């Protein structure tokens, strides 16, 4: 949910206008993703929040890049409670309007901006997160993503990124492909406005380049880069720490 910064033209699916239009169109039905995943998206968001150490006391300022409808908010609020202050950044205005429905009061701030070049101040964030937005990025954009995370974080701050993935091969991959092939047409029949969700498996099939993302984090100076696959094998969480 962000715009490319590479010099070479991006493939059509990754052009900023097309990505923005896709998520603008999905805003009203984005909550269907939880149903489609059988509750796994919620579980994976909780795992991301649980992986964060955070400070023992004091405020926890989280910047959520490509935040969409700020669906990470409940898991983060459960983790940090009233100490949380969340800045949700997304370039889809309808998705941010959906985020406003959380009714989080002063704990949730919305920023209509490119996640790779936010207007937020440098060196202030305790945590930078991204949940299920990586699939819309090309590997050539990873350095810009990790650079922005490093700029936003205070020394010792954490970055945590999670994304849906298809296994490289085997029965798990076939099962996921068959599930999506059957469910997406059903979803469109039940709710025509949700037909745009059929685009998401196309991004997921390409998937993030996890080795390239890990390299980009290390090259930006991050330490303790750790990658783990989340149960039942259809999501990957990567975490890292800014030295300080």
Secondary structure, 3 states (H helix, E strand, C coil): CCCCCCCCCCCHHHCHHHHHHHHHHHHHHCCHHHHHCCCHHHHHHHHHHHHCCCCCCCCEEEEEECCCCCCCHHHHHHHHHHHEEEEEEECCHHHHHHHHCCCCHHHEEEEECCCCCCCCCCCCEEEEEEECCHHHCCHHHHHHHHHHHHHHEEEEEEEEEEEECCCCCCHHHHHHHHHHHHHHHHHHHHCHHHHHHHHHHHHHHHCCCHHHHHHHHHHCCEEEEEEEEECCCCEEEEEEEECC
